Structures are given as structure tokens and as C-alpha cells.
Amino acid sequence: MKNLCFLVVLYIVFKSLSFGATSRSNEIGKVVELSVEAGLYLQYVPKSIDKKPRFLVLIHGMIMKDGDEKRNAEGIIGVFKKIAEKKKVVLIAPMFNQTNFGGNHGPMGGYRCLEGRYFGSDEFVNQIMDRYKSLIGGYDGRFRLLGHSAGGQFVSRYVQKHPERVISAAAVAASSYFHPKKDQPYPHGYAHSVGTNQWPGDPVKQFDFKTTEDQIKKFVAVPMCAVVGDNDPLKIYPAEGHIGNTRISYAKGWIQSIEKYANDNKIQHHAKFILVKGGTHWLDKLISPSVDFLFSH
């Protein structure tokens, strides 16, 4: 009876999040569009939820133009709905448009590197999850994180900046990563980096990245995996601090850099390189090993 009452209360909480153009009908088992100050996002609540709700934040890949971000978010949340039901996990998919988040391209790589016109892409995610934290008693705001392609680039940089928020993370088919390398400038390493960036039509903004060794140690301690298909042969642009010129070599090199830092600093880590036989750049065959890793931590 207590569990039933809890589910009723939790469902009311999720239902109460609908506003604006979104229907106020039952949200359970449906993809619903919601918003925070930073932007729009999609939510999927499974038909059954544990007493302690679990969240999986999904970061979509690159878009071609404004408007495509909803299609991409719907795509990534759609392929994870069965997993949401099986794992009893709530899915969240922020929508990173071109105008405000550089969904196709933007200063410093746009949302991939936590940039945004008015809000950083990391702040966008934090606003979403802070809303659930404020509404659900006992929920600490922590979540599992998965990003695909350009969304995979977001993953390592988000975890570096907010390790305390992430239970485990999967960077899937990514083409660049944040490394725990002090000799590399941001966004590929953690050398103190300064410069400028500018969104179209906006004033020039100063950029100043700096962090601490303690923050890097917390980053390295978060369970993270790099997942890539063995049939993802695309040669990609050279990136500082990365090994080779394919997503496979980049992923393997990222995990090796985490292992090296962890071993040098005597930190327990759970970093893993996962090469999927028969996998391509697309999510299909990459989903299962990613989910297995995420929910083993």
C-alpha cells in the first residue's frame, strides 16, 4: 500500500510538470515536451517506477538546422523507451538548437563543449534535473548520462565539470573527448585556457577555463565508458591530445588517458573501452553494451 501511494504521488509530480503548449493529460508511457528557462526538453516516464526514481539523460547528436533538434531528441528517446520500461528509469532528452546552442556548429563547438548563447548546455541539463530534485522528495538530483555522436562529445566535458551529478556515463560514437591531460588546452585537456568566442550578432565574450586537480580526480573516479562500433571507419579531424584519426582510436586513447591518470594518482576508476562487433556509427548495436555498463554502476 505504501509503494502504491508513493507511485500515485510520483505520477502526480510528473503530471504537474506539463505546461504551456503541452497537454495536461496523463504523461505515463508518453513522450512529453516540457521546458525550463534554458530551453525545451522531452520526458518519458515508464509505466512502472521504483520507490527511488532513476533518471537517464540522453544527449542527441548534431543537427543540420533549427527544428531538427526535436527530431533528434525524439529519435534518441524513442529507441530507449523499451529500456526505460525494463529498467524503470525516466528518460530526459534536452533539445539543443542551432540558434542558442550551436546544435550544428557554434563557438567552441557549441553544446558539445558546454557552450550556449544565454545558458551553457551543462546549465540547461542542470536546470532540468534541479526541477525534479525540488519536486521529488528524497531524490538527490544524480543521474546516468548517455550521449551519441556530437552528444557523446558533451558527455566527457559535462562529467569533468559536474562529476558530483553523474552516477555513470557513456560516450557513444563520439569524435572528441575531454582528457585528464594538463598539457592540453580545453576542450581536450585541462590546461588553463583563455580566449574569446562570439555568437552571431552578439558581443564578443571572454573565455577562461581553469579547474583544479581535485576536480580532475573526481572526474576520473566517475564510471565512464567509450562505446564505438568496429565498422565505424570514418576518418575524423585531428584533435589535440587524441590518438590516431578514427573514432575507434580516439575512444581507446581517451580511456587509456583516464587509466593512466588514475594509476598515477592511485585513484580507483571504472573506465572502459567497448568495441562493438558489427556496430556502425548508428545507435542500434551500440545501445545494449552502453546500457549494461551504465546500470552496472
Buried (B, 14 or more C-beta within 10 A) or exposed (E): EEEEEBBEEBBEBBBEBBEEEBEEEEBBEEBBBBBBEBBBBBBBBBEEBBEEBBBBBBBBBBBEEEEBBBEBBBBBBBBBBEBBBEBBBBBBBBBBBBEBBBBBEBBBBBBBBBBBBEBBBBBBBBBBBBBBBEBBEEBEBBBBBBBBBBBBBBBBBBBBBBBEBBBBBBBBBBBBBBBBBEEBBBBBBBBEBEEEBEBEEEEEEEBEBEBEEEBBBBBBBBBBBBBBBEEBEEEBEEBBBBBBBBBBBBBBBBBBBBBBBBEEBEBEBBBBBBBBEEBBBBBEBBBEBBBEBBBEE
